[in-house]
Amino acid sequence: MPSPPDSNSNFLRRLFLLDGKLHPLWRVVLYLVLLFSGSFALQVGLGLVYVLFRILLGGDPQAVAQELAAGNISWLLWFVITLAGLLWALAQTWAFRRWLDKAPMRDLDFARGAFWKEVIAGLGLGLASMVVILVVHLALGWARLALVATGVAALGALMTTALVLVPAAATEEIIFRGYLLQTLEGWRGRGLGVIASSILFGLAHALNPNVAALSLANIALAGIVFCLAYQLTRRLWLVIAYHFMWNYAQGPLFGFPVSGQGFEALTKATVTGPALWTGGAFGPEGGLLVTLLLIVTGLGLWRVMANEK
């Protein structure tokens, strides 16, 4: 016999609703679909505007299109793209909090708190992490370091890459340690929130150049470490600064590839060591050295959390 209408209605309510709101799992799915489709549309739109602008200035259409496809574009366009991505993430997160979560945006831990103290701590943690990686490379003879930029060129490279990497780090933290972690944590507890948001963080880098299974595993592990850093303050400032400086020291300061991508750098680390340990063309995040570093860092953060309790 077919199920009565009331039974079907109750099933659908249980499937899609929880506590009078859209089920957290469906909120996460919808959030990711809208986030990535919106971000893709923004990038395509800004790319088209860039191409048209270059053509109007006399550029060859085919050459401009090839530059864009190869990623050989100006830092200004990268800055506009990353800033637009940050604004999209903020706007979408605000909309979800207001109309689907029915909770204020400030509950996602944008409270000012000890802002500068947390930012400095995050910057220090990110810098120390990459100094350790660099020192091990040099000590084992796996890399040579050379100064490649000085004076105005060095200052320009450091400033322009910072303008790109700050909004990029902020965007990823708002998405993964902000909305996704806390939505899943509120549904099924901290363990699920940390693991699921970190796996999604790793998968978000699956299309990066030179990616491999170990690269994705390390990025997911970095996601867990970032979650632990977030748990120390329950605010995003420390982990945004940590994430930014992890990338900034890795690329613009020391000249390693960052998640498979190259940046203008102050110094250049020429890596000759085994790719299994150094990460090869993907950069340190693709190697076992970073795996060990992240495990040690994670255990240290866990210990600090335990002592604070």
C-alpha positions in Angstrom: 0.0 0.0 0.0 1.2 3.6 -0.7 2.3 5.6 2.3 -0.3 8.1 3.6 0.4 11.8 2.8 1.1 12.6 6.4 3.8 9.9 6.6 5.5 11.2 3.5 5.4 14.7 4.8 7.0 13.7 8.1 9.7 11.9 6.2 10.5 14.9 4.1 10.5 17.1 7.2 13.0 14.8 8.9 15.1 14.6 5.8 15.4 18.4 5.1 14.6 20.1 8.5 16.0 20.1 12.0 14.8 22.2 14.8 12.6 24.2 12.4 15.6 25.1 10.1 17.1 23.6 7.0 19.1 20.5 8.1 22.8 21.4 8.8 24.0 18.8 6.2 21.9 20.4 3.5 23.1 23.9 4.6 26.7 22.7 4.1 25.9 21.2 0.7 24.1 24.4 -0.5 26.8 26.6 0.9 29.5 24.8 -1.0 27.5 24.7 -4.3 26.7 28.4 -4.2 30.2 29.3 -3.0 32.1 27.5 -5.8 29.6 28.4 -8.5 29.6 32.0 -7.4 33.4 32.2 -7.2 33.8 30.5 -10.6 31.4 33.1 -12.1 33.3 35.9 -10.5 36.6 34.6 -11.8 35.3 34.1 -15.4 33.6 37.6 -15.3 36.8 39.3 -14.1 38.9 37.4 -16.6 36.7 38.5 -19.4 36.9 42.2 -18.3 40.7 41.8 -18.1 40.9 40.4 -21.6 38.7 43.1 -23.0 40.7 45.8 -21.3 43.9 44.5 -22.6 42.5 44.2 -26.2 41.2 47.8 -26.0 44.8 48.9 -25.1 46.1 47.2 -28.2 46.9 43.7 -27.0 46.7 40.7 -29.2 43.5 38.7 -28.3 45.1 35.3 -28.7 48.2 36.2 -26.7 46.1 37.7 -23.9 43.9 34.6 -23.8 47.0 32.4 -23.6 48.5 34.4 -20.8 45.3 34.2 -18.8 45.0 30.4 -19.4 48.7 30.0 -18.2 48.1 32.1 -15.1 50.6 34.7 -16.3 48.6 37.7 -15.2 49.4 40.8 -13.3 49.3 40.9 -9.5 46.6 43.5 -9.7 44.2 41.1 -11.3 45.1 38.4 -8.8 44.4 40.9 -6.0 41.0 41.9 -7.5 40.1 38.2 -7.9 41.1 37.3 -4.3 39.4 40.4 -2.9 36.2 39.6 -4.9 36.4 36.0 -3.5 36.6 37.3 0.0 33.7 39.7 -0.4 31.6 36.9 -2.0 32.4 34.5 0.9 31.5 37.2 3.5 28.3 38.1 1.7 27.2 34.5 1.3 28.1 33.6 4.9 26.2 36.6 6.2 23.1 35.5 4.1 23.3 32.0 5.3 23.6 33.1 9.0 20.7 35.5 8.6 18.2 33.4 6.7 19.1 29.8 7.1 21.0 29.5 10.4 18.9 32.3 11.9 21.8 33.4 14.0 24.0 36.6 14.0 27.2 36.8 12.0 29.2 37.7 15.1 28.6 34.2 16.4 31.0 32.9 13.8 33.7 34.4 16.1 34.6 37.7 14.5 34.7 39.2 17.9 37.7 41.6 18.2 39.1 40.0 21.4 42.8 40.3 21.8 43.1 41.1 18.1 46.8 42.2 17.8 48.0 39.6 20.3 46.3 36.8 18.3 47.5 38.2 14.9 51.1 38.4 16.1 50.9 34.8 17.6 49.5 33.5 14.3 52.2 35.3 12.2 54.9 33.9 14.5 53.6 30.4 14.3 53.4 30.5 10.5 56.9 32.0 10.2 58.5 29.5 12.7 56.9 26.6 10.8 58.5 27.6 7.5 61.8 28.5 9.1 62.0 24.9 10.4 61.2 23.5 7.0 63.9 25.7 5.4 66.6 24.9 8.0 66.0 21.1 7.6 66.3 21.4 3.8 69.5 23.3 4.1 71.0 21.2 6.9 70.4 18.0 4.9 71.7 19.5 1.7 68.3 19.2 0.0 68.1 22.9 -1.0 70.2 25.9 -1.9 69.0 29.4 -1.0 69.8 32.4 -3.1 68.8 36.1 -2.9 66.9 36.9 -6.0 65.4 40.4 -5.3 66.8 43.5 -3.6 65.8 47.1 -3.0 62.6 48.3 -4.6 62.1 45.1 -6.5 62.1 43.1 -3.3 59.8 45.5 -1.5 57.4 45.5 -4.4 57.3 41.7 -4.6 56.7 41.3 -0.9 54.0 44.0 -0.8 52.1 42.7 -3.9 52.1 39.1 -2.8 50.9 40.1 0.6 48.0 41.9 -1.0 47.0 38.6 -2.7 47.7 36.2 0.1 46.0 38.1 3.0 42.5 38.0 1.4 43.1 34.4 0.1 43.9 33.2 3.7 40.9 35.1 5.2 38.5 33.7 2.6 39.6 30.1 3.2 39.4 30.5 7.0 35.9 32.1 6.9 34.7 29.2 4.7 36.4 26.2 6.4 37.1 27.2 10.1 34.2 29.7 10.1 31.1 28.5 8.5 31.7 24.8 7.7 33.5 23.8 11.0 31.0 25.5 13.2 27.9 24.4 11.3 29.0 20.8 11.4 30.3 21.1 15.0 26.9 22.4 16.1 25.2 19.5 14.5 27.3 16.5 15.5 30.1 17.8 17.8 33.6 19.0 17.5 35.1 15.8 16.2 32.9 15.6 13.1 33.3 19.3 12.5 37.1 19.2 12.6 37.5 16.0 10.4 34.8 16.8 7.8 35.8 20.5 7.4 39.5 19.5 7.1 38.8 16.8 4.5 36.8 19.4 2.5 39.7 21.8 2.9 42.1 19.2 1.4 39.7 18.4 -1.5 39.4 22.1 -2.3 43.0 21.9 -3.5 42.6 18.8 -5.7 42.9 20.8 -9.0 46.2 22.6 -8.0 49.2 22.1 -10.2 51.4 19.0 -9.5 49.0 17.7 -6.8 49.3 14.2 -5.4 47.7 12.0 -2.8 50.2 13.0 -0.1 49.7 16.7 -1.0 45.9 16.4 -0.3 46.5 14.4 2.8 48.9 17.1 4.1 46.5 19.9 3.3 43.7 18.1 5.2 46.2 17.6 8.1 46.9 21.3 7.9 43.2 21.9 8.2 43.1 19.9 11.4 46.0 22.0 12.8 44.2 25.2 11.8 41.1 23.9 13.5 43.2 23.4 16.7 44.6 26.9 16.4 41.1 28.2 16.1 40.0 26.3 19.1 42.6 28.1 21.3 40.7 31.4 21.0 37.4 30.5 19.3 38.1 33.5 17.1 39.4 33.6 13.5 42.2 36.2 13.8 44.9 33.8 15.0 44.3 31.2 12.4 43.9 33.7 9.5 47.3 35.2 10.5 48.8 31.7 10.8 47.5 30.6 7.4 48.6 33.7 5.7 52.2 33.6 7.1 52.4 29.8 6.4 51.9 30.7 2.7 53.8 34.0 2.7 57.0 32.6 4.3 56.8 29.5 2.2 56.5 31.4 -1.1 57.4 35.1 -1.2 60.0 34.9 1.6 61.8 31.6 0.9 60.9 30.8 -2.7 59.2 27.4 -2.3 56.1 26.6 -4.4 52.9 27.1 -2.4 50.5 24.3 -3.0 51.9 23.9 -6.5 51.9 27.6 -7.4 54.9 29.9 -7.7 55.2 33.5 -6.4 57.6 36.4 -6.8 60.1 35.9 -4.0 62.8 37.6 -2.0 64.9 34.5 -1.9 64.8 31.3 -4.0 65.1 27.8 -2.6 66.3 25.5 -5.3 65.3 22.0 -4.0 67.3 18.9 -5.0 66.3 16.5 -2.2 63.9 13.5 -2.5 60.5 14.6 -3.6 58.8 12.2 -1.1 60.3 14.4 1.7 60.5 17.8 0.0 57.2 17.7 -2.0 58.9 18.3 -5.3 57.1 20.6 -7.7 54.1 21.0 -5.4 56.3 22.5 -2.7 56.9 21.5 1.0 53.1 20.8 1.5 53.5 17.7 -0.8 56.3 16.1 1.3 56.8 14.1 4.5 58.7 16.9 6.2 55.6 18.9 6.4 53.6 15.8 7.5 56.0 15.5 10.5 55.9 19.2 11.2 52.1 19.3 11.2 51.9 16.3 13.5 54.3 17.9 16.0 52.5 21.3 15.7 49.1 19.7 16.2 50.3 17.8 19.3 51.7 21.0 20.7 48.5 22.9 20.1 46.5 20.0 21.7 48.8 20.2 24.7 48.2 23.9 25.1 44.5 23.5 24.9 44.6 20.7 27.5 46.6 22.9 29.9 44.2 25.8 29.4 41.3 23.6 30.5 
